């Protein structure tokens, strides 16, 4: 059973911080406490954890501020993702460990979410797609480092998906090209598709 702090931390990280409408705003501890049914103490504890992760900024007498990701933060996030995901593509194609069935299933879920599904569900499926590839590379430390990027990926990825339904169609097509390269055992094609996907994501984020 989750403690109050764990419940608050998960809610803030997965729902509040990823909401584009909350970017550049201050959080109300009492409002969040009322929303999820806990006292203000676990909210404050969760915010301290998020501040330590550089996800919010605690401002004296004003509270927790959600600062939008800077251009540099976006560029660094995309660069780190590229390094890890390209390695995973090369390792899995070389060793024949590409999780084709799992990736195909996730794409089918995303396809069903293109229209009526929620942005959060679609984004969660997108993150599972990339995480499944990284996990298949068999490097546990790398998988943990990649998982640590999840919150920033959620914050960044939600913005274009909220603003344009077309981006869902584009993401799905980009994922299919990645999977086509992986399934064919063509690491170069898979890496090129990963690069195009990440470049498109970065371009949209920097223009937002």
C-alpha positions in Angstrom: 0.0 0.0 0.0 1.3 3.4 -1.0 2.2 5.9 1.8 0.8 9.4 1.5 4.1 10.7 0.3 4.4 8.0 -2.4 0.8 8.7 -3.5 1.5 12.5 -3.7 4.9 12.0 -5.4 3.3 9.7 -8.1 0.4 12.0 -8.7 2.6 15.1 -9.0 5.1 13.4 -11.2 2.8 11.6 -13.6 -0.2 14.0 -13.7 0.6 17.5 -12.6 4.2 18.0 -14.0 3.2 16.5 -17.4 0.3 18.8 -17.8 1.2 21.6 -20.3 -1.3 23.9 -18.6 0.7 23.7 -15.3 4.0 24.8 -16.8 5.3 28.0 -15.3 2.8 27.9 -12.5 3.0 27.7 -8.7 1.4 24.7 -7.0 -1.1 24.9 -4.2 -0.2 22.3 -1.6 -3.8 22.5 -0.1 -5.4 22.1 -3.5 -3.3 19.0 -4.4 -3.9 17.6 -0.9 -7.7 17.9 -1.3 -7.6 16.4 -4.7 -5.9 13.2 -3.8 -7.1 12.9 -0.2 -4.0 13.3 1.9 -2.7 16.0 4.3 -0.3 18.8 3.3 2.6 17.1 5.0 3.1 14.3 2.4 2.6 16.9 -0.4 5.4 19.0 1.0 7.6 15.9 1.4 6.9 14.9 -2.2 7.7 18.4 -3.4 11.1 18.2 -1.6 11.9 15.0 -3.5 10.9 16.6 -6.8 13.0 19.7 -6.0 16.0 17.4 -5.3 15.4 15.9 -8.8 15.3 19.4 -10.2 11.7 18.9 -11.4 10.3 21.9 -9.4 11.8 24.9 -7.8 10.9 25.8 -4.2 10.5 29.6 -3.8 10.3 31.0 -0.3 6.8 32.3 0.6 5.4 31.3 -2.8 5.7 27.5 -3.0 6.7 25.1 -5.7 7.2 26.5 -9.2 7.1 24.3 -12.3 9.6 25.8 -14.6 9.2 25.0 -18.3 12.1 22.9 -19.7 14.7 25.1 -21.2 16.0 24.7 -24.7 19.3 23.4 -23.3 17.4 20.8 -21.1 15.4 19.6 -24.1 18.6 19.3 -26.2 20.4 17.4 -23.5 17.4 15.1 -23.0 17.2 14.3 -26.7 21.0 13.7 -26.9 20.9 11.3 -24.0 18.0 9.4 -25.4 19.7 9.1 -28.7 22.8 7.7 -27.2 21.0 5.0 -25.2 18.4 4.1 -27.8 20.9 3.8 -30.7 23.0 1.5 -28.5 20.0 -0.6 -27.7 19.1 -0.9 -31.4 22.7 -2.0 -32.3 23.0 -4.4 -29.4 19.6 -6.1 -29.9 19.9 -6.5 -33.7 23.5 -7.9 -33.3 22.3 -10.4 -30.6 18.9 -11.2 -32.1 17.1 -10.0 -28.9 14.8 -7.4 -30.5 11.5 -7.7 -28.7 9.5 -7.6 -31.9 6.3 -9.1 -30.5 6.3 -6.7 -27.5 7.0 -3.6 -29.7 4.3 -4.7 -32.2 1.8 -5.0 -29.4 2.6 -1.5 -28.0 2.2 -0.1 -31.5 -1.2 -1.7 -31.7 -2.2 0.0 -28.4 -0.9 3.4 -29.7 -2.9 2.9 -32.9 -6.1 2.4 -30.9 -5.3 5.6 -28.9 -4.7 7.9 -31.9 -8.1 9.4 -31.9 -10.3 8.9 -28.8 -7.6 7.8 -26.4 -6.2 10.2 -23.8 -2.9 12.0 -24.4 -1.6 10.5 -21.1 -2.3 6.9 -22.3 -0.8 7.5 -25.7 2.3 9.0 -24.1 2.6 6.2 -21.6 2.5 3.7 -24.6 5.2 5.7 -26.4 7.5 5.6 -23.3 6.9 1.8 -23.0 7.9 1.4 -26.6 11.3 3.0 -26.1 11.8 1.5 -22.7 11.1 -2.0 -24.0 13.9 -1.6 -26.6 16.4 -0.4 -24.0 15.5 -3.2 -21.6 16.1 -5.8 -24.4 19.7 -4.6 -24.6 20.3 -6.4 -21.3 22.2 -3.6 -19.6 20.5 -3.1 -16.2 22.4 0.0 -15.3 21.5 1.6 -18.6 17.9 0.7 -18.1 17.9 2.4 -14.7 19.5 5.5 -16.2 16.9 5.6 -19.0 14.1 5.1 -16.5 15.4 8.2 -14.6 14.7 10.3 -17.7 11.0 9.3 -17.6 9.7 12.3 -15.8 11.4 14.7 -18.2 10.3 12.7 -21.2 6.7 12.8 -19.9 6.9 16.6 -19.4 8.4 17.2 -22.8 6.5 14.6 -24.8 3.0 15.7 -23.5 3.3 19.2 -24.9 3.2 18.5 -28.6 0.6 15.7 -28.1 -1.7 18.1 -26.3 -1.4 20.8 -28.9 -1.8 18.7 -32.1 -3.6 15.5 -32.8 -1.5 15.2 -35.9 1.6 14.5 -33.8 0.1 11.2 -32.6 -0.1 10.0 -36.2 3.4 11.1 -36.9 4.8 9.4 -33.7 3.1 6.2 -34.7 4.6 6.3 -38.2 8.0 7.1 -36.8 7.7 4.1 -34.4 6.8 1.8 -37.2 9.9 2.8 -39.1 12.0 2.1 -36.0 10.4 -1.3 -35.6 10.7 -2.1 -39.3 14.5 -1.6 -39.1 14.8 -3.6 -35.9 12.7 -6.5 -37.2 14.8 -6.7 -40.3 18.0 -6.8 -38.2 19.1 -3.6 -39.9 20.7 -1.6 -37.1 21.7 1.3 -39.4 18.1 1.7 -40.6 16.7 1.5 -37.0 19.2 4.0 -35.7 18.4 6.4 -38.6 14.7 6.1 -37.8 15.4 6.7 -34.1 17.4 9.9 -35.1 14.5 11.1 -37.3 12.0 10.5 -34.5 14.1 12.3 -31.9 14.9 15.2 -34.2 11.2 15.7 -35.0 10.4 15.7 -31.3 13.2 18.2 -30.5 12.1 20.5 -33.4 8.5 20.6 -32.2 9.5 21.1 -28.5 11.8 24.0 -29.3 9.2 25.6 -31.5 6.5 25.3 -28.7 
